[in-house]
Amino acid sequence: MTRGRARDTEVCGVTAAIAVIDGKWKTALLWLLESGPHRPGELRRRLPGLSEKVLTQALREMAEDGLVHREVYDVLPLKTEYSLTDVGRELSEVLVPVSDWGHRRLERLSGDRVAP
């Protein structure tokens, strides 16, 4: 899905919403940021396999979409924290039923693999 669909007023709402969270890491970042502000290094440690480049890109896109706030503190060494905005918290709350559905689906799939 292209980034442009996140702002395309001619697509359905579900498509516009999915365009904002599209990608391997954005939902995981939303989940981590629900607990409060995090520094980029901490986010990388909590998500093994996430490169610094991809983290930076995902956070930048999420900030452009109004989901996260980037706070830079004027201290040495430079300190940066990311936190959810009100829009990001709203999206996280909306995704709870989707998450619940996903867990139920995984349970069904797990049950289907068990042979009698």
The 8 nearest C-alpha neighbors of each residue, nearest first, counted from 0:
[[1, 18, 2, 21, 4, 3, 17, 22],
 [0, 2, 3, 4, 18, 5, 21, 19],
 [1, 3, 4, 5, 18, 0, 19, 6],
 [4, 2, 1, 5, 6, 7, 18, 0],
 [3, 5, 7, 6, 2, 1, 15, 18],
 [4, 6, 15, 18, 3, 19, 2, 7],
 [7, 5, 4, 3, 8, 15, 2, 18],
 [8, 6, 4, 9, 5, 10, 3, 15],
 [7, 9, 10, 6, 11, 15, 4, 5],
 [8, 10, 7, 11, 4, 6, 12, 15],
 [11, 9, 8, 7, 14, 12, 15, 4],
 [10, 12, 14, 13, 15, 9, 8, 16],
 [13, 11, 15, 14, 16, 10, 17, 8],
 [12, 14, 16, 15, 11, 17, 10, 18],
 [13, 15, 17, 12, 11, 16, 18, 10],
 [14, 16, 5, 12, 18, 13, 17, 4],
 [17, 15, 13, 19, 18, 14, 12, 5],
 [16, 18, 14, 20, 19, 15, 21, 13],
 [17, 19, 5, 21, 15, 16, 20, 4],
 [18, 20, 17, 16, 5, 21, 15, 64],
 [21, 19, 17, 25, 18, 26, 22, 16],
 [22, 20, 18, 17, 19, 25, 23, 0],
 [23, 21, 24, 25, 20, 26, 57, 18],
 [22, 24, 25, 21, 26, 27, 20, 49],
 [23, 25, 27, 26, 22, 28, 57, 49],
 [26, 24, 28, 27, 20, 22, 29, 23],
 [25, 27, 29, 28, 24, 20, 30, 23],
 [28, 26, 30, 24, 25, 29, 31, 46],
 [29, 27, 25, 31, 30, 26, 32, 24],
 [30, 28, 26, 32, 27, 31, 25, 33],
 [29, 31, 27, 28, 33, 32, 26, 91],
 [32, 30, 28, 33, 29, 34, 27, 42],
 [31, 33, 29, 34, 35, 30, 82, 28],
 [34, 32, 30, 31, 35, 29, 83, 88],
 [33, 35, 32, 31, 36, 30, 37, 82],
 [36, 34, 32, 33, 82, 37, 83, 31],
 [37, 35, 82, 81, 80, 32, 38, 34],
 [38, 36, 80, 81, 41, 39, 35, 42],
 [37, 39, 80, 41, 40, 79, 81, 42],
 [40, 38, 42, 41, 43, 37, 80, 79],
 [41, 39, 43, 42, 38, 44, 37, 51],
 [40, 42, 44, 38, 39, 43, 45, 37],
 [43, 41, 39, 45, 40, 44, 46, 38],
 [44, 42, 40, 46, 41, 45, 49, 39],
 [45, 43, 41, 42, 46, 47, 40, 49],
 [44, 46, 42, 43, 47, 41, 31, 40],
 [47, 45, 43, 44, 49, 42, 48, 27],
 [48, 46, 49, 44, 45, 43, 50, 42],
 [47, 49, 50, 46, 43, 44, 45, 51],
 [50, 48, 47, 46, 43, 54, 53, 51],
 [51, 49, 53, 52, 54, 48, 43, 47],
 [50, 52, 54, 53, 55, 49, 43, 39],
 [51, 53, 55, 50, 54, 56, 49, 57],
 [52, 54, 56, 50, 55, 51, 57, 49],
 [55, 53, 51, 57, 56, 52, 58, 50],
 [54, 56, 52, 58, 53, 57, 59, 51],
 [55, 57, 53, 59, 54, 58, 60, 52],
 [58, 56, 54, 60, 59, 55, 53, 61],
 [59, 57, 61, 55, 60, 56, 62, 54],
 [58, 60, 62, 56, 57, 61, 55, 63],
 [61, 59, 63, 57, 62, 58, 64, 56],
 [60, 62, 58, 64, 66, 63, 59, 67],
 [61, 63, 67, 65, 59, 64, 60, 66],
 [64, 62, 60, 61, 65, 59, 66, 67],
 [65, 63, 61, 62, 66, 60, 19, 5],
 [64, 66, 62, 63, 67, 61, 86, 84],
 [67, 65, 87, 61, 84, 86, 62, 64],
 [68, 66, 83, 62, 84, 82, 61, 65],
 [67, 69, 82, 81, 84, 62, 83, 70],
 [68, 70, 81, 80, 71, 67, 82, 79],
 [69, 71, 80, 79, 81, 68, 72, 82],
 [72, 70, 79, 78, 69, 73, 80, 77],
 [71, 73, 78, 74, 79, 70, 77, 80],
 [74, 72, 77, 71, 75, 78, 76, 79],
 [73, 75, 77, 72, 76, 78, 71, 79],
 [76, 74, 77, 73, 78, 72, 79, 71],
 [75, 77, 74, 78, 73, 72, 79, 71],
 [76, 78, 75, 74, 73, 72, 79, 71],
 [79, 77, 72, 71, 76, 74, 80, 73],
 [80, 78, 71, 70, 38, 72, 77, 81],
 [81, 79, 38, 70, 37, 69, 36, 71],
 [80, 82, 69, 36, 37, 68, 38, 70],
 [83, 81, 36, 68, 67, 32, 35, 84],
 [82, 84, 67, 87, 66, 88, 68, 32],
 [83, 85, 87, 67, 86, 66, 68, 88],
 [84, 86, 88, 87, 89, 83, 66, 90],
 [87, 85, 89, 84, 88, 66, 90, 65],
 [86, 88, 66, 84, 90, 83, 89, 85],
 [89, 87, 91, 85, 90, 86, 83, 84],
 [88, 90, 86, 92, 87, 91, 85, 93],
 [89, 91, 93, 87, 92, 88, 86, 94],
 [92, 90, 88, 94, 89, 93, 87, 95],
 [91, 93, 89, 94, 90, 95, 88, 96],
 [92, 94, 90, 91, 95, 89, 96, 97],
 [93, 95, 97, 91, 92, 96, 98, 90],
 [94, 96, 98, 97, 92, 93, 99, 91],
 [97, 95, 99, 98, 94, 100, 93, 92],
 [98, 96, 94, 100, 95, 99, 101, 93],
 [97, 99, 101, 95, 96, 100, 94, 102],
 [98, 100, 96, 102, 101, 97, 95, 103],
 [101, 99, 97, 103, 98, 102, 96, 104],
 [100, 102, 98, 104, 99, 103, 97, 105],
 [101, 103, 105, 99, 104, 100, 106, 98],
 [104, 102, 106, 100, 101, 105, 107, 99],
 [105, 103, 101, 107, 102, 106, 100, 108],
 [106, 104, 108, 102, 107, 103, 109, 101],
 [105, 107, 109, 103, 104, 108, 110, 102],
 [108, 106, 110, 104, 109, 105, 111, 103],
 [109, 107, 105, 111, 110, 106, 104, 112],
 [108, 110, 106, 107, 112, 111, 105, 113],
 [109, 111, 107, 108, 113, 112, 106, 105],
 [110, 112, 108, 109, 113, 107, 114, 106],
 [113, 111, 109, 110, 114, 108, 107, 115],
 [112, 114, 110, 111, 115, 109, 108, 107],
 [113, 115, 112, 111, 110, 109, 108, 107],
 [114, 113, 112, 111, 110, 109, 108, 107]]
